[in-house]
Amino acid sequence: MSDQELNSGESRPQRNIWNLVLGIIFLLYGSFRLYQKSQIEDPETFGVIIAVGFIAFGIYDLYKYFKGV
């Protein structure tokens, strides 16, 4: 089979490797910061919100990578 026959059928969505890399980095960094904030007695609310934002953005980037958005 030639490449044209294989590619003429169903096309795969374009995946951006940066979505995968940044998604993992944001997810790990946000989880680390949230863990640090949970260990102190009186955590800053703003710091917790930023950490949760990093986690959410990391999950969104991973979603974009696996769905090919």
C-alpha positions as CSV (number, residue, x, y, z in Angstrom):
1,M,0.0,0.0,0.0
2,S,1.2,3.4,-0.8
3,D,1.2,6.4,1.6
4,Q,-1.6,8.0,-0.4
5,E,-3.9,5.0,0.1
6,L,-3.2,5.1,3.8
7,N,-3.7,8.8,4.2
8,S,-6.7,9.1,1.9
9,G,-9.1,7.5,4.4
10,E,-9.5,8.9,7.8
11,S,-7.2,11.8,8.7
12,R,-5.7,12.0,12.2
13,P,-6.1,15.2,14.1
14,Q,-3.0,17.3,14.3
15,R,-1.4,17.0,17.7
16,N,0.8,19.7,19.1
17,I,3.6,18.2,21.3
18,W,3.8,21.5,23.2
19,N,0.3,20.9,24.5
20,L,1.5,17.7,26.0
21,V,4.7,19.1,27.5
22,L,3.1,22.2,28.9
23,G,0.1,20.3,30.2
24,I,2.3,17.9,32.2
25,I,4.5,20.8,33.5
26,F,1.5,22.9,34.6
27,L,-0.2,19.9,36.2
28,L,3.0,19.0,38.1
29,Y,3.8,22.5,39.2
30,G,0.3,23.3,40.3
31,S,0.1,20.1,42.2
32,F,3.4,20.8,43.9
33,R,2.4,24.4,44.8
34,L,-1.0,23.2,46.1
35,Y,0.8,20.6,48.3
36,Q,3.1,23.2,49.6
37,K,0.2,25.5,50.4
38,S,-1.6,22.7,52.2
39,Q,1.4,22.1,54.5
40,I,1.5,25.5,56.0
41,E,-0.8,26.6,58.8
42,D,-2.4,29.6,57.2
43,P,-2.2,29.5,53.4
44,E,-2.8,32.5,51.2
45,T,-6.1,32.3,49.4
46,F,-4.5,33.9,46.3
47,G,-1.7,31.3,46.2
48,V,-4.2,28.5,46.4
49,I,-6.3,30.0,43.6
50,I,-3.2,30.3,41.4
51,A,-2.1,26.7,42.1
52,V,-5.6,25.5,41.2
53,G,-5.5,27.6,38.0
54,F,-2.2,25.9,37.0
55,I,-3.8,22.5,37.5
56,A,-6.8,23.4,35.5
57,F,-4.8,24.9,32.7
58,G,-2.6,21.7,32.7
59,I,-5.7,19.5,32.4
60,Y,-7.0,21.7,29.6
61,D,-3.7,21.4,27.7
62,L,-3.7,17.7,28.1
63,Y,-7.3,17.6,26.9
64,K,-6.4,19.6,23.8
65,Y,-3.5,17.3,23.1
66,F,-5.5,14.0,23.3
67,K,-8.6,15.4,21.5
68,G,-6.5,17.1,18.8
69,V,-8.1,20.5,19.2
